[in-house]
Amino acid sequence: MSRTYERDRLAGWIDGGVGRLGGRALVGTRRGMGYFALEVVPVAVWSQITGAVSGEFFYFIAYLQLLGASDSQLAYLPLTCAAAGVGQLLVVLLRRPGHAKRRCIIECWILRSTWLGTILWPLLCLKLGWSVPVMLGGVLGCVFVTHLLAATANAGFVSWTQAMVPPPLRGTFYAWRNIASYLTAGLVLGVVALIFPSHAAPHRQLLWLMGLMTVATVCGVASTWLLARAPDVPAAERLPTYGPLVTHLSANAPLRRFLAWSFLSAAAAGVSVVFQSVLFLACGATPSSMASCQALALFPCMLVAIGAAGWFLPRLHGRRMLVIAHLLTILAETTLLALTTTRLPWLMPIVLGLFGLSKGALSVALIGRIQELIPRGDPRIYALYGGLSSIVALLVTLKLPLMTTRLAAWSALHPALVSSAPWGMVLVGVVLRIAATPFLLARDAPSAPHATTADPAPARSAA
């Protein structure tokens, strides 16, 4: 244990608080581990409000609409995020091995500060009377930089925490972070929903959103200080060089199957996620009914699933947990296809509850599986996973209007088979997820091929 953390009284206080809230085993591994658990809370609030990392752009899109952005201009937002995901793959693959913590901290400082440009640049444009396209171009530039650096920083963070958190405690670690962040973000968003001036004039709503996002972003930037005080990877565990990427992929069949699954899952999400909301609205769901069902079904089930996934992860391991989360997602989306106007009052809470279970389980199982598979200290595999998903998202986003138009025409000719274009797009997503299932069901070899560079292969039962 370094002298720095022996003198850090704040680390002791934070570790003590996290320990009393259920993370005693986690903070007992190394002094200062509580910083990992605490720093995510303001970041989650910032991300949920602005969409800076999560992609939940509800408030941000409302903000851009108040600035004068049209629907066609807003279509560049998902394209920008997907392009950033592809760009981060090139950055991670081309750069040399380095200090994982230092890189992660520097990138977090830059990416979180860059998001302030989405507020400062429009203010400058409004002051100087510049056009909406110029304003939106600067905003999208900030979004691109933020998402690109968020992806590269996340790849480094996965490698960093892979070395710091023992495999048996990773379920607790990610469950604690997710539960703390979702609870806090949910409470903050509840307060925002109550005080948001929805009936005020547009210029007042714009100023209110600017203030809200500024406060949230400043909190996100400040939380980087907490992350910077978290313990570092021991020097002996840092890689002087990476092994050949092709060798890793060719020798690791479970990793190749995981990447194939992620490719098809990203395609399924890109095809259906937008149309799931459209289908809810077409069946008569309103913002108030959606908010009520989210509060009573989605978030409670999500928190339960996160806690359960954290407990089961060291016992079932990542592959089995990911199978469970994947099947829950298929069940939720299939149940959504049964939604109609008459079934909405009783089926909508069930659908959202299933989505809560799947999202909560996936948030822990996915990162647990990734850290089982990737070589320790090598961020390239995680970047490859994110890059493949972004490439699929980019292709789907470009082709989505054409796919929707053709499916709508086909639905008009065969209404008994496909009731509407949104229903058909959700069905396509379900089919793609079913096609991805065999890649998860194949069992790993008794001894993982990456055992010399990653975590030791977990003990498995005869089952």
NUDO-220480 format. One record per residue (C-alpha): x, y, z. Coordinates in Angstrom, 3 decimals, m for minus. Example, Ala and Ser with C-alpha at 12.3 -4.5 7.8 and 13.67 -1.06 7.14 Angstrom:
// NUDO-220480
((12.300,m4.500,7.800))
((13.670,m1.060,7.140))
END
This chain:
// NUDO-220480
((0.000,0.000,0.000))
((1.531,3.373,m1.009))
((2.232,6.163,1.442))
((m0.055,8.423,m0.559))
((m3.122,6.372,0.375))
((m1.944,5.906,3.963))
((m2.037,9.691,4.341))
((m5.301,10.083,2.448))
((m7.890,10.503,5.187))
((m10.584,11.214,2.615))
((m9.974,7.793,1.099))
((m10.593,6.249,4.503))
((m13.860,8.099,4.938))
((m15.095,7.194,1.452))
((m14.027,3.559,1.833))
((m15.830,3.425,5.160))
((m19.036,4.808,3.670))
((m18.953,2.420,0.707))
((m18.198,m0.455,3.070))
((m21.206,0.320,5.243))
((m23.410,0.393,2.128))
((m22.505,m3.140,1.082))
((m19.068,m2.763,m0.498))
((m16.951,m3.891,2.465))
((m15.256,m6.726,0.574))
((m14.482,m4.398,m2.323))
((m12.877,m1.586,m0.332))
((m11.023,m4.141,1.759))
((m8.860,m5.147,m1.219))
((m6.988,m1.835,m1.469))
((m7.198,1.582,0.135))
((m8.957,4.134,m2.064))
((m11.208,1.692,m3.922))
((m14.194,3.718,m2.721))
((m13.234,6.439,m5.199))
((m14.178,4.073,m8.037))
((m17.633,3.614,m6.502))
((m18.244,7.307,m5.771))
((m16.985,9.068,m8.900))
((m19.584,7.416,m11.129))
((m22.509,9.115,m9.345))
((m22.075,12.700,m10.680))
((m20.991,11.275,m14.040))
((m24.243,9.288,m14.271))
((m26.295,12.409,m13.545))
((m24.354,14.381,m16.185))
((m24.696,11.585,m18.724))
((m28.411,10.980,m18.164))
((m29.245,14.685,m18.435))
((m27.053,15.523,m21.428))
((m26.694,12.151,m23.176))
((m22.952,12.841,m23.331))
((m21.984,9.199,m22.743))
((m25.250,7.283,m22.352))
((m26.806,8.433,m25.628))
((m30.067,9.254,m23.780))
((m30.589,12.531,m25.664))
((m34.109,13.508,m24.544))
((m33.166,16.799,m22.862))
((m30.354,17.478,m25.324))
((m32.654,17.095,m28.329))
((m35.205,19.381,m26.684))
((m32.378,21.880,m26.193))
((m31.296,21.670,m29.852))
((m34.891,22.045,m31.036))
((m35.218,25.223,m28.986))
((m32.039,26.449,m30.681))
((m33.797,25.975,m34.037))
((m32.516,22.581,m35.212))
((m34.853,20.746,m37.586))
((m35.606,17.024,m37.601))
((m33.369,16.508,m40.638))
((m30.506,18.287,m38.877))
((m31.021,16.226,m35.726))
((m30.524,13.093,m37.836))
((m26.802,13.926,m37.837))
((m26.619,13.332,m34.073))
((m26.680,9.486,m34.133))
((m24.385,9.550,m37.178))
((m21.900,11.650,m35.223))
((m21.954,9.257,m32.276))
((m21.496,6.229,m34.527))
((m18.618,7.904,m36.366))
((m16.955,8.638,m33.026))
((m17.253,4.963,m32.103))
((m15.474,3.985,m35.301))
((m12.833,6.668,m34.752))
((m11.986,5.446,m31.263))
((m11.135,2.028,m32.682))
((m8.506,3.598,m34.940))
((m7.085,5.644,m32.058))
((m6.743,2.668,m29.710))
((m5.338,0.346,m32.368))
((m2.700,2.817,m33.540))
((m1.326,4.095,m30.254))
((1.338,2.335,m28.213))
((0.905,0.818,m24.748))
((0.940,3.424,m22.027))
((m0.094,4.253,m18.497))
((m3.759,3.168,m18.391))
((m4.759,5.356,m15.451))
((m2.972,8.470,m16.689))
((m4.484,8.168,m20.147))
((m7.948,7.544,m18.743))
((m7.772,10.583,m16.443))
((m6.462,12.926,m19.140))
((m9.131,11.807,m21.576))
((m11.849,12.201,m18.929))
((m10.742,15.770,m18.174))
((m10.821,16.641,m21.882))
((m14.048,14.881,m22.861))
((m16.070,16.173,m19.925))
((m14.770,19.724,m20.402))
((m15.400,19.572,m24.158))
((m19.117,19.059,m23.524))
((m19.251,22.614,m22.170))
((m18.753,23.641,m25.796))
((m22.270,22.429,m26.571))
((m23.459,25.319,m24.391))
((m20.777,27.971,m24.912))
((m20.680,27.664,m28.717))
((m24.447,28.257,m29.169))
((m24.215,31.246,m26.825))
((m21.464,32.687,m29.005))
((m23.460,31.999,m32.173))
((m26.558,33.664,m30.735))
((m24.477,36.658,m29.678))
((m22.906,37.062,m33.126))
((m26.076,36.184,m35.065))
((m24.615,33.139,m36.821))
((m26.883,30.637,m38.569))
((m28.328,27.462,m37.101))
((m26.211,25.145,m39.339))
((m23.018,26.843,m38.099))
((m24.252,26.542,m34.536))
((m25.200,22.882,m34.969))
((m21.911,22.092,m36.693))
((m19.946,23.302,m33.677))
((m22.214,21.393,m31.299))
((m21.818,18.174,m33.278))
((m18.057,18.691,m33.266))
((m18.116,18.785,m29.469))
((m20.351,15.688,m29.425))
((m17.911,13.847,m31.698))
((m14.874,14.647,m29.547))
((m16.730,13.786,m26.348))
((m17.966,10.419,m27.597))
((m14.641,9.505,m29.205))
((m12.653,10.216,m26.033))
((m15.360,8.620,m23.874))
((m14.921,5.385,m25.822))
((m11.105,5.445,m25.619))
((m11.235,6.346,m21.926))
((m13.712,3.531,m21.302))
((m11.377,1.041,m22.997))
((m8.602,2.192,m20.677))
((m10.906,2.104,m17.667))
((m11.837,m1.509,m18.374))
((m8.149,m2.468,m18.496))
((m7.440,m0.422,m15.375))
((m10.227,m1.932,m13.267))
((m9.522,m5.398,m14.649))
((m6.146,m5.194,m12.899))
((m7.481,m3.534,m9.736))
((m10.650,m5.539,m8.986))
((m10.243,m9.280,m8.255))
((m12.504,m11.454,m10.465))
((m14.681,m12.684,m7.527))
((m15.517,m9.062,m6.636))
((m16.280,m7.696,m10.090))
((m19.970,m8.437,m9.757))
((m20.094,m6.441,m6.511))
((m18.011,m3.674,m8.053))
((m20.191,m3.068,m11.107))
((m23.440,m3.716,m9.258))
((m22.486,m1.099,m6.654))
((m21.548,1.450,m9.331))
((m24.688,0.836,m11.386))
((m27.119,0.864,m8.470))
((m25.613,4.051,m7.013))
((m25.641,5.798,m10.386))
((m29.169,4.735,m11.407))
((m30.647,5.622,m8.020))
((m29.045,9.050,m7.958))
((m29.807,9.811,m11.592))
((m33.403,8.685,m11.111))
((m33.866,10.959,m8.110))
((m32.311,13.933,m9.887))
((m34.390,13.385,m13.030))
((m37.504,13.118,m10.852))
((m36.738,16.521,m9.361))
((m36.024,17.936,m12.820))
((m39.381,16.646,m14.093))
((m41.159,18.386,m11.222))
((m39.496,21.790,m11.608))
((m39.051,21.935,m15.381))
((m40.982,24.979,m16.726))
((m42.810,23.059,m19.442))
((m45.436,25.795,m19.884))
((m42.977,28.676,m19.994))
((m41.982,30.580,m23.112))
((m39.424,28.843,m25.362))
((m36.619,31.267,m24.522))
((m37.084,30.618,m20.800))
((m37.055,26.861,m21.385))
((m33.847,27.264,m23.409))
((m32.139,29.225,m20.643))
((m33.343,26.674,m18.084))
((m31.936,23.763,m20.092))
((m28.654,25.611,m20.604))
((m28.366,26.110,m16.863))
((m29.302,22.500,m16.121))
((m26.738,21.079,m18.547))
((m24.064,23.496,m17.353))
((m24.485,22.419,m13.728))
((m24.558,18.743,m14.703))
((m21.441,19.097,m16.878))
((m19.493,20.964,m14.195))
((m20.351,18.144,m11.760))
((m19.115,15.612,m14.324))
((m15.850,17.495,m14.805))
((m15.327,17.824,m11.052))
((m15.845,14.104,m10.509))
((m12.690,13.426,m12.537))
((m10.769,14.589,m9.456))
((m12.237,11.649,m7.535))
((m11.271,9.223,m10.286))
((m7.748,10.600,m10.306))
((m7.344,9.679,m6.633))
((m8.298,6.027,m7.186))
((m5.466,3.486,m6.806))
((m3.166,2.834,m9.746))
((m2.169,m0.353,m11.526))
((1.058,m1.736,m10.017))
((4.052,m1.036,m12.261))
((4.836,m4.744,m12.519))
((1.440,m5.404,m14.178))
((1.759,m2.784,m16.929))
((2.376,m4.174,m20.376))
((5.523,m2.891,m22.145))
((4.043,m3.965,m25.476))
((0.887,m5.537,m26.845))
((0.850,m8.936,m28.469))
((m0.297,m9.283,m32.087))
((m4.046,m8.661,m32.267))
((m4.552,m11.303,m34.942))
((m2.927,m13.872,m32.656))
((m5.299,m12.990,m29.816))
((m8.306,m13.379,m32.071))
((m7.185,m16.570,m33.799))
((m6.299,m18.299,m30.513))
((m9.401,m17.236,m28.619))
((m12.566,m18.860,m29.954))
((m14.787,m17.561,m27.093))
((m13.699,m14.020,m27.944))
((m14.544,m14.474,m31.624))
((m17.972,m15.813,m30.696))
((m18.518,m12.856,m28.380))
((m17.628,m10.370,m31.116))
((m19.996,m12.143,m33.516))
((m22.756,m11.925,m30.916))
((m22.053,m8.234,m30.324))
((m22.178,m7.560,m34.074))
((m25.643,m9.102,m34.449))
((m26.871,m7.535,m31.191))
((m25.777,m4.090,m32.346))
((m27.614,m4.644,m35.618))
((m30.731,m5.678,m33.699))
((m30.572,m2.602,m31.493))
((m29.954,m0.289,m34.425))
((m32.941,m1.665,m36.295))
((m35.476,m1.756,m33.474))
((m34.660,0.592,m30.579))
((m36.141,3.735,m32.137))
((m39.265,1.881,m33.268))
((m39.901,0.419,m29.837))
((m40.821,3.933,m28.662))
((m42.865,4.467,m31.828))
((m44.762,1.245,m31.144))
((m45.534,2.308,m27.568))
((m46.892,5.631,m28.838))
((m48.905,3.958,m31.595))
((m50.614,1.778,m28.986))
((m51.681,4.828,m26.992))
((m48.895,5.342,m24.469))
((m48.461,8.941,m23.312))
((m45.459,10.635,m21.662))
((m47.240,10.593,m18.309))
((m48.197,6.899,m18.531))
((m44.672,6.035,m19.670))
((m43.133,7.943,m16.767))
((m45.482,6.221,m14.330))
((m44.675,2.739,m15.641))
((m40.959,3.501,m15.667))
((m41.119,4.556,m12.031))
((m43.216,1.560,m10.940))
((m41.828,m1.196,m13.193))
((m38.733,m0.362,m15.241))
((m36.397,1.133,m12.639))
((m37.345,m1.153,m9.715))
((m36.850,m4.252,m11.872))
((m33.589,m2.828,m13.196))
((m32.203,m2.281,m9.689))
((m33.263,m5.771,m8.604))
((m31.597,m7.269,m11.684))
((m28.370,m5.322,m11.094))
((m28.154,m6.552,m7.510))
((m28.933,m10.128,m8.512))
((m26.452,m10.044,m11.410))
((m23.731,m8.743,m9.113))
((m24.334,m11.625,m6.706))
((m24.548,m14.318,m9.404))
((m21.637,m13.131,m11.579))
((m18.832,m14.774,m9.532))
((m20.948,m17.922,m9.198))
((m22.230,m18.387,m12.764))
((m19.513,m16.342,m14.535))
((m19.919,m13.978,m17.437))
((m21.052,m16.268,m20.254))
((m24.015,m17.755,m18.383))
((m25.039,m14.368,m17.014))
((m24.874,m12.888,m20.504))
((m27.075,m15.713,m21.820))
((m29.674,m14.888,m19.147))
((m29.581,m11.158,m19.939))
((m29.783,m11.870,m23.689))
((m32.799,m14.167,m23.315))
((m34.526,m11.589,m21.107))
((m34.028,m9.006,m23.865))
((m35.573,m11.344,m26.443))
((m38.499,m12.017,m24.090))
((m39.061,m8.293,m23.489))
((m39.014,m7.399,m27.185))
((m41.228,m10.359,m28.097))
((m43.745,m9.334,m25.436))
((m43.694,m5.815,m26.863))
((m44.889,m7.252,m30.188))
((m48.071,m8.426,m28.421))
((m48.876,m4.854,m27.297))
((m52.142,m3.381,m28.597))
((m54.341,m0.475,m27.626))
((m56.678,m2.696,m25.607))
((m53.829,m4.546,m23.867))
((m51.838,m1.400,m23.056))
((m53.053,m0.827,m19.449))
((m51.953,m4.225,m18.141))
((m49.265,m5.307,m20.633))
((m47.214,m2.109,m20.700))
((m45.953,m2.482,m17.086))
((m45.018,m6.106,m17.817))
((m43.072,m5.128,m20.932))
((m41.201,m2.351,m19.137))
((m40.517,m4.624,m16.175))
((m38.957,m7.194,m18.513))
((m36.882,m4.467,m20.155))
((m35.741,m3.374,m16.686))
((m34.655,m6.919,m15.825))
((m32.776,m7.306,m19.111))
((m31.046,m3.914,m18.945))
((m30.026,m4.401,m15.329))
((m28.652,m7.893,m15.879))
((m26.873,m6.840,m19.078))
((m25.163,m3.862,m17.416))
((m23.248,m6.243,m15.120))
((m23.009,m9.399,m17.240))
((m21.609,m7.639,m20.313))
((m18.628,m6.035,m18.616))
((m18.047,m9.179,m16.582))
((m17.864,m11.276,m19.741))
((m15.592,m8.780,m21.489))
((m13.119,m8.784,m18.619))
((m13.086,m12.582,m18.641))
((m12.108,m12.594,m22.307))
((m9.745,m9.702,m22.945))
((m6.003,m9.937,m22.252))
((m5.139,m8.084,m19.068))
((m3.885,m4.561,m19.669))
((m4.745,m4.574,m23.393))
((m7.543,m2.104,m24.287))
((m7.647,m3.028,m27.981))
((m10.151,m5.868,m27.636))
((m12.658,m3.666,m25.834))
((m12.098,m0.978,m28.470))
((m12.695,m3.594,m31.161))
((m15.976,m4.550,m29.494))
((m17.071,m0.898,m29.403))
((m15.831,m0.247,m32.931))
((m17.721,m3.175,m34.438))
((m20.899,m2.073,m32.688))
((m20.424,1.482,m33.984))
((m19.785,0.322,m37.549))
((m23.033,m1.637,m37.454))
((m24.858,1.344,m35.944))
((m23.443,3.610,m38.645))
((m24.531,1.295,m41.461))
((m27.978,0.737,m39.960))
((m28.497,4.465,m39.406))
((m27.663,5.175,m43.038))
((m29.999,2.446,m44.333))
((m32.812,2.838,m41.790))
((m34.989,5.256,m43.823))
((m34.896,2.944,m46.856))
((m35.611,m0.137,m44.739))
((m38.559,1.577,m43.069))
((m40.047,2.739,m46.379))
((m39.841,m0.711,m47.929))
((m41.270,m2.404,m44.845))
((m44.163,0.076,m44.750))
((m44.978,m0.735,m48.366))
((m44.797,m4.457,m47.688))
((m46.972,m4.033,m44.596))
((m49.628,m2.309,m46.696))
((m49.725,m5.331,m48.984))
((m49.647,m7.938,m46.191))
((m51.330,m6.399,m43.108))
((m52.118,m9.813,m41.651))
((m48.412,m10.649,m41.407))
((m46.947,m7.255,m40.464))
((m49.378,m4.860,m38.828))
((m47.163,m1.778,m39.288))
((m43.639,m0.732,m40.184))
((m42.604,m0.110,m36.535))
((m43.960,m3.531,m35.540))
((m42.006,m5.098,m38.386))
((m38.764,m3.338,m37.410))
((m39.075,m4.610,m33.836))
((m39.689,m8.099,m35.235))
((m36.528,m7.849,m37.350))
((m34.630,m6.950,m34.191))
((m35.983,m10.020,m32.393))
((m34.988,m12.268,m35.303))
((m31.452,m10.871,m35.276))
((m31.154,m11.449,m31.529))
((m32.357,m15.040,m31.932))
((m29.748,m15.519,m34.666))
((m27.070,m14.241,m32.255))
((m28.025,m16.676,m29.462))
((m25.922,m19.697,m30.596))
((m22.741,m17.620,m30.252))
((m23.463,m17.308,m26.517))
((m24.586,m20.884,m25.904))
((m21.300,m22.494,m26.987))
((m19.290,m23.409,m23.887))
((m15.774,m22.176,m23.266))
((m12.864,m24.584,m23.279))
((m11.855,m25.833,m19.798))
((m8.671,m23.759,m20.036))
((m9.061,m20.379,m21.680))
((m6.582,m19.746,m24.483))
((m5.770,m16.313,m23.104))
((m4.939,m17.531,m19.608))
((m1.373,m16.286,m19.767))
((m2.353,m12.683,m20.424))
((m5.825,m12.322,m18.960))
((m7.583,m13.571,m15.878))
((m7.182,m17.203,m14.936))
((m9.997,m19.290,m16.343))
((m12.739,m19.450,m13.705))
((m13.508,m22.783,m12.149))
((m16.575,m24.340,m13.717))
((m18.987,m26.879,m12.448))
((m19.732,m30.104,m14.292))
((m22.896,m28.454,m15.600))
END
